[in-house]
Amino acid sequence: MPRPPLKLVGVVVTRYHLVTDIRLGTNPERVWEALTRSDSSPSWWRRLREMEVMDEGDERGVGARFRHQVGTPLLYGVSYEGEVTRVVEPSLAEFEASGDFVGTGQFRLRPSEDGGTDLAFTWLVATPKRWMSLLGWVARPVFVWNHHRLMSEFAKDLAATIDADVHHVRHRVVSRRDPGFYRLSSGDE
C-alpha cells in the first residue's frame, strides 16, 4: 500500500527514488576510502562547490554531519545537510539529508565478478521547496535528467581520483507503483 503524500510546510512534495549503478575497475577498499575521506571530496568532485564538516561522528563515521553545496548541469545549485546514520565498512553508508531536498541517501559497495567494484548510489528523497513541488509533475523529467548527468560526472571524477576505469554507469528511476519505492534496498535483492 503506497504511503500518503508527504507534507512539508503545508505543501505536498514530489518524491524521487533514484539509483545510480557504477562499476569501477578497482577494489572496494580504494573506492570506500575515496568516498569516506571528508577532506578529499571538494578536490575531486567538480560539482561540489563547498563542503563543511560540522561533526566527524564516531570512529566509524556514524553521527558525522556535513553540509554540501553542489552545482548542477542545469546551472542551479542545491544545498543540503547530511548526517551519517549507518556504516558497515567497507560496504555501506547511509545518511539523512535535509535542505533543498529531504530524505535518505545510501551508497553500497560490492566486489564485482571482474575484480572491480559495483557501487550503487541511491537517493530516496522529496523536494520541500514549494516551486519544485508545484512544478514537480512537469519538472520531474528535467530534475531526473539533471540528477543522472550529475551522477555520471560523479562517477568519472571518482574514478579519476583513484586512477580506475569506469566500466559502466547506469541510472534507474524506481516507479512510485513499485512496492520498493518507499524503502532503500537491503542489498539482498
GUNU-776059 format. One record per residue: x negated, y negated, z of N, C-alpha, C in turn. Coordinates in steps of 0.02 Angstrom, whole numbers, padded with zeros to 5 digits, always signed. Atoms other than C-alpha are relative to their C-alpha. Layout:
BEGIN
XYZXYZXYZ...
END
This chain:
BEGIN
-00042+00059+00000+00000+00000+00000-00044-00062+00000+00042+00060+00003-00079-00166-00052+00013-00046+00059-00006+00050-00052-00114-00296+00079+00040-00059-00025-00033+00063+00021-00006-00453+00078-00054-00051-00017+00049+00051+00018-00091-00607+00006-00030-00032+00062+00036+00033-00054-00223-00682+00120+00016-00074-00004-00012+00072-00001-00182-00859+00175-00054-00033+00041+00049+00041-00035-00314-00984+00223+00023-00072-00007-00021+00070-00002-00263-01159+00274+00063-00010-00043-00064+00008+00033-00089-01131+00204+00000+00012-00075+00004-00012+00072-00148-01082+00029-00008+00075-00012+00010-00069+00019-00127-00910-00048-00064+00003-00042+00065-00002+00032-00302-00862-00104-00002+00052-00056+00013-00049+00052-00366-00768-00256-00055+00046+00025+00049-00049-00024-00457-00608-00211-00039+00030-00059+00044-00031+00049-00602-00529-00304-00035+00059+00032+00041-00057-00020-00686-00359-00290-00047+00012-00059+00048+00000+00054-00843-00370-00396-00059+00044+00019+00056-00045-00012-00979-00238-00412-00050-00007-00057+00054+00000+00048-01146-00252-00499-00045+00059+00015+00044-00059-00006-01242-00090-00527-00064-00015-00039+00065+00015+00030-01428-00114-00561-00045+00061+00009+00052-00052-00007-01559+00018-00598-00068-00033-00013+00067+00029+00004-01738-00036-00566-00052+00055-00001+00053-00050+00006-01898+00057-00608-00052-00005+00055+00045-00003-00058-01973+00060-00434+00037+00032+00058-00031-00036-00056-01941+00144-00267+00044-00046+00043-00047+00039-00041-01803+00088-00147-00035-00043+00054+00034+00037-00052-01928+00031-00015-00024-00068-00025+00023+00064+00028-02001-00104-00130+00059-00047-00012-00059+00041+00012-01827-00164-00177+00027-00026+00067-00024+00019-00066-01773-00165+00006-00042-00058+00028+00044+00053-00027-01924-00270+00056+00014-00067-00033-00013+00063+00035-01889-00400-00078+00068-00029+00020-00067+00024-00017-01704-00411-00032+00006-00025+00072-00009+00016-00071-01730-00424+00155-00052-00048+00028+00049+00049-00023-01882-00539+00168+00030-00069-00006-00036+00064+00001-01796-00701+00216-00043-00057-00027+00043+00055+00022-01947-00808+00171-00013+00000-00075+00020-00006+00070-01960-00748-00009+00054-00019-00051-00054+00008+00049-01788-00771-00091-00003-00065-00041-00001+00061+00040-01800-00954-00141-00052+00000-00056+00053+00002+00050-01961-00923-00236+00014+00046-00059-00009-00046+00056-01900-00777-00342+00069-00003-00033-00065+00003+00032-01714-00806-00373+00013-00071-00025-00003+00067+00030-01698-00953-00494+00064-00037+00018-00064+00034-00015-01515-00989-00445+00007-00020+00072-00004+00019-00070-01545-01002-00258-00034-00067+00010+00026+00068-00004-01564-01189-00236-00027-00016+00070+00020+00014-00068-01579-01191-00048+00020+00059+00044-00016-00053-00048-01587-01063+00092-00024-00023+00068+00018+00016-00069-01585-01093+00278+00015+00061+00042-00010-00055-00047-01610-00954+00403+00017-00032+00067-00022+00031-00062-01510-01002+00557-00014+00045+00060+00014-00048-00053-01543-00843+00659-00031+00061-00033+00035-00059+00029-01663-00698+00624+00035+00066+00017-00034-00062-00019-01550-00570+00711-00046+00046+00040+00040-00048-00039-01613-00414+00798-00057+00029-00043+00058-00028+00036-01762-00306+00745+00018+00030-00068-00022-00026+00065-01659-00230+00602+00031-00054-00043-00030+00055+00038-01586-00398+00550+00074-00009+00014-00071+00008-00017-01411-00370+00620+00008-00063+00042-00011+00064-00034-01343-00537+00678-00036-00058-00033+00034+00054+00036-01455-00634+00559+00053-00044-00033-00047+00048+00031-01367-00791+00497-00039-00044-00047+00034+00039+00051-01411-00888+00341+00051-00042-00038-00041+00044+00043-01345-01025+00228-00033-00002-00068+00025+00002+00069-01364-01017+00038+00037-00053-00039-00030+00043+00051-01333-01147-00095-00024+00028-00066+00015-00034+00063-01325-01065-00266+00026-00040-00058-00021+00030+00063-01320-01147-00436+00027+00055-00045-00030-00052+00041-01215-01055-00564-00007-00016-00075+00004+00012+00072-01217-01034-00754+00051-00052-00024-00050+00050+00020-01061-01145-00762-00016-00070+00028+00026+00064-00023-01162-01285-00682+00036-00029+00061-00025+00022-00064-01062-01295-00521-00036+00042+00053+00035-00035-00053-01137-01244-00356+00048+00030+00050-00038-00030-00055-01072-01131-00219-00044+00001+00061+00035+00000-00063-01120-01139-00039+00036+00047+00047-00031-00045-00048-01091-01006+00091-00048+00016+00056+00039-00025-00057-01149-00946+00260+00014+00074+00006-00007-00072-00008-01179-00763+00292-00026+00022+00068+00025-00032-00061-01202-00654+00444-00004+00074-00013+00011-00071+00011-01277-00481+00431+00036+00039+00056-00040-00038-00049-01159-00358+00515-00020+00073+00006+00019-00071-00002-01233-00188+00473-00062+00010-00043+00061-00016+00037-01404-00123+00419-00017+00073+00011+00026-00068-00002-01459+00054+00378-00062-00002-00046+00061+00011+00038-01640+00033+00325-00025+00066-00029+00003+00051+00052-01690+00052+00183+00055+00009-00053-00051-00017+00050-01523+00087+00102+00063-00042+00000-00064+00035-00004-01381-00027+00159-00004-00062+00043-00009+00060-00041-01346-00203+00218+00069-00028-00018-00065+00031+00008-01175-00282+00243+00000-00066+00036-00004+00065-00032-01133-00460+00285+00067-00032-00014-00061+00039+00006-00985-00575+00310-00019-00069-00025+00014+00066+00029-00978-00736+00210+00058-00047+00012-00051+00052-00005-00886-00899+00234-00027-00062-00034+00019+00060+00036-00887-01062+00140+00042-00007-00063-00036+00006+00063-00842-01082-00044+00036+00064-00019-00038-00063+00004-00788-00900-00037-00007+00033+00068+00000-00034-00064-00747-00790+00112+00010+00075-00012-00008-00072+00007-00762-00603+00134-00063+00037+00020+00053-00046-00018-00888-00463+00138-00043+00014-00061+00048-00020+00051-01044-00425+00038-00037+00061+00023+00036-00061-00017-01142-00265+00030-00051+00015-00054+00043-00030+00049-01297-00201-00054-00021+00069+00025+00014-00069-00015-01331-00016-00061-00054+00025-00049+00055-00026+00040-01493+00064-00124-00004+00075+00006+00011-00072+00001-01522+00244-00176-00055+00016-00050+00047-00022+00052-01662+00334-00265+00039+00024-00061-00033-00024+00061-01614+00364-00446-00034+00064-00023+00027-00064+00024-01643+00527-00540-00068-00009-00034+00063+00011+00036-01787+00448-00638-00055-00029+00044+00052+00024-00046-01885+00396-00482+00005-00074+00016-00010+00071-00014-01819+00218-00480+00049-00011+00056-00049+00018-00051-01685+00133-00377+00065-00020-00032-00067+00024+00017-01498+00116-00401+00021-00047+00055-00022+00051-00046-01440-00044-00320+00071-00020-00018-00069+00022+00010-01254-00078-00302+00011-00061+00045-00013+00061-00037-01212-00256-00251+00075-00015-00007-00073+00007+00000-01029-00280-00202+00021-00062+00038-00033+00056-00034-00928-00434-00159+00075+00015+00003-00072-00006-00012-00754-00416-00085+00019-00066+00033-00007+00068-00024-00707-00599-00069+00064-00033-00024-00057+00041+00020-00571-00729-00082-00024-00072-00006+00017+00071+00010-00575-00911-00136+00045-00044+00044-00040+00041-00044-00519-01028+00003+00012-00071-00024-00010+00068+00025-00534-01189-00097+00067-00003-00037-00067+00008+00028-00362-01250-00146+00000+00001-00076+00000+00002+00073-00407-01289-00327-00017+00067-00030+00017-00066+00026-00487-01117-00351+00059+00048+00005-00057-00043-00009-00333-01031-00284+00058-00019-00045-00054+00022+00044-00209-01137-00379-00014+00017-00073+00018-00016+00069-00304-01107-00541-00023+00073-00009+00025-00068+00002-00350-00927-00498+00028+00042-00055-00031-00042+00051-00228-00849-00618-00027-00016-00070+00029+00020+00064-00306-00947-00762-00077+00005+00002+00073+00005-00006-00485-00968-00699-00034+00066+00016+00029-00064-00019-00511-00788-00642-00050+00027-00051+00049-00026+00048-00592-00730-00806-00064-00042-00004+00058+00044+00002-00708-00880-00803-00044+00011+00061+00038-00012-00061-00759-00852-00622-00034+00068-00003+00029-00067+00006-00788-00666-00657-00059-00002-00048+00055+00006+00047-00895-00706-00811-00060-00034+00033+00052+00038-00035-00994-00832-00707-00037+00045+00050+00031-00045-00049-01024-00703-00571-00043+00052-00035+00038-00052+00036-01079-00569-00695-00066-00028-00027+00061+00031+00027-01202-00687-00777-00049-00016+00056+00042+00015-00058-01268-00744-00608-00036+00062+00025+00029-00062-00025-01296-00564-00553-00048+00032-00050+00049-00024+00050-01381-00517-00717-00066-00036+00008+00061+00039-00011-01505-00658-00687-00033+00021+00066+00026-00023-00064-01523-00600-00506-00041+00064-00010+00035-00064+00013-01572-00425-00569-00067-00012-00034+00063+00015+00035-01702-00495-00689-00051-00033+00046+00046+00035-00045-01777-00610-00557-00026+00047+00054+00022-00049-00050-01782-00471-00427-00052+00047-00030+00047-00045+00033-01868-00353-00550-00067-00034-00012+00063+00036+00014-01996-00486-00597-00041-00008+00064+00038+00012-00061-02043-00519-00416-00032+00063+00028+00029-00063-00024-02076-00335-00380-00035+00038-00056+00034-00028+00058-02153-00302-00552+00030+00068-00020-00036-00061+00019-02021-00174-00601+00041-00013-00063-00044+00005+00058-01919-00140-00758+00072+00002+00022-00072-00006-00009-01732-00168-00763+00024+00052-00052-00024-00052+00046-01660-00008-00838+00070-00014-00024-00066+00022+00020-01482-00071-00838+00032-00043+00054-00042+00040-00044-01361-00195-00763+00071+00009-00025-00070-00010+00019-01175-00152-00764+00044-00034+00052-00046+00036-00044-01033-00254-00693+00068+00034-00003-00068-00027-00005-00865-00192-00633+00043-00048+00040-00050+00037-00038-00709-00281-00575+00050+00052+00022-00048-00049-00026-00605-00171-00462+00070-00031-00005-00069+00024+00010-00421-00189-00506+00037-00005+00066-00041+00008-00060-00300-00252-00375+00046+00059+00010-00043-00059-00006-00198-00096-00412-00038+00062+00024+00042-00056-00023-00344+00017-00365+00007+00007+00075-00007-00009-00073-00322+00095-00191-00061-00023+00039+00061+00022-00034-00502+00044-00151-00013-00074-00004+00011+00072+00010-00478-00140-00191-00016-00037+00065+00008+00037-00062-00472-00194-00009-00055+00026+00046+00053-00027-00042-00623-00098+00053-00065+00008-00039+00065-00013+00030-00808-00080+00019-00009+00074-00007+00016-00070+00010-00875+00084-00046-00036+00027+00061+00036-00032-00054-00931+00204+00088-00064+00031-00026+00060-00029+00030-01061+00268-00034+00007+00075-00012-00010-00071+00008-00991+00444-00029+00045+00016-00059-00048-00009+00054-00877+00417-00179-00033+00014-00066
END
